[in-house]
Amino acid sequence: MTPSELALWLCLRNRALKGLRFRRQFPIGPFIVDFVCLERRLVVEVDGDHHGYVRNMIADARRTRWLEGQRFKIVRVANFDLGHNLDSVCDAILAAAEQPLPKPPSAV
């Protein structure tokens, strides 16, 4: 884990964030997500500087679409924000966790 990911993990592990159980480096389909709360179907991805490159942005968008297709909510946070606004990041994660679960796709 990067120092930023470790700082976030310390806020998420052992149900420290409002009793939500997060797992780290968890496989979902063809991907390994940084953090996930399976109960709330919430994925938290930490983006370093390399995520700003076009090819990585395209891969991130593809990954996000696939995860959303599996009914996961995605929260993306920048390393910078973890180092400078960790409380705000945790608030955003809580807000996303409190949102209703995504509806399953309708059968056609």
Long-range contacts (C-beta under 8 A, 24 or more apart in sequence): 2-46, 2-48, 2-79, 3-83, 4-46, 4-48, 4-79, 4-82, 4-83, 5-34, 5-46, 5-82, 7-82, 7-83, 7-86, 8-35, 8-44, 8-46, 8-77, 8-82, 8-86, 8-89, 9-35, 11-86, 11-90, 12-44, 12-93, 17-90, 17-93, 17-94, 18-94, 18-97, 20-97, 28-67, 28-70, 28-72, 29-66, 29-67, 29-70, 30-66, 31-63, 31-66, 31-67, 33-67, 36-72, 37-97, 40-73, 40-97, 40-101, 41-71, 41-72, 41-73, 41-101, 41-102, 42-72, 42-73, 42-75, 42-93, 42-96, 42-97, 43-67, 43-72, 43-73, 43-74, 43-75, 44-75, 44-77, 44-93, 45-74, 45-75, 45-76, 45-77, 46-77, 46-78, 46-79, 46-82, 47-76, 47-77, 47-78, 47-79, 48-79, 49-79, 68-102, 69-105, 71-101, 71-102, 71-103, 71-104, 72-102, 73-99, 73-101, 73-102
